[in-house]
Amino acid sequence: QVQLVESGGGLVQAGDSLRLSCVASGRTSYTMGWFRQAPGKERGFVAAISSGGGSIYYADSVKGRFTVSRDNAKNTVSLQMNSLKPEDTAVYYCAARMTWSIMAVLVTTSAYDYWGQGTQVIVSS
């Protein structure tokens, strides 16, 4: 069992940066994912990182702007978000699953066993 707690969201202007964090309790050897959900839309994939940090996937919409990383000594996964756009406005969730997999699997919400409560990011134009 693992509990996930996100933090770092807020209100920023377009072009600004934010860094989200997700602290995990319990085991740390999980594949971690970041998802986001805008009002009226389905929860969508942002990024995933393997337990050791050696494998990473990004959604095309954030590639080159967002960076996912992890510090297993601190049980923390981070999402550095640069050059933010209004369309990045959403509630951001971190999620965990036991194993790494192909991207087609890791982009789906059903692939993850544990979820955090989410943190709101609002990007004004």
Secondary structure, DSSP 8 states (H G I E B T S, - for coil): ---EEEE--EEEETT--EEEEEEE-S----EEEEEEE-TTS--EEEEEE-TTS--EEE-TTTTTTEEEEEEGGGTEEEEEE-S--GGG-EEEEEEEESS---HHHHTSGGG-SEE---EEEEEE-
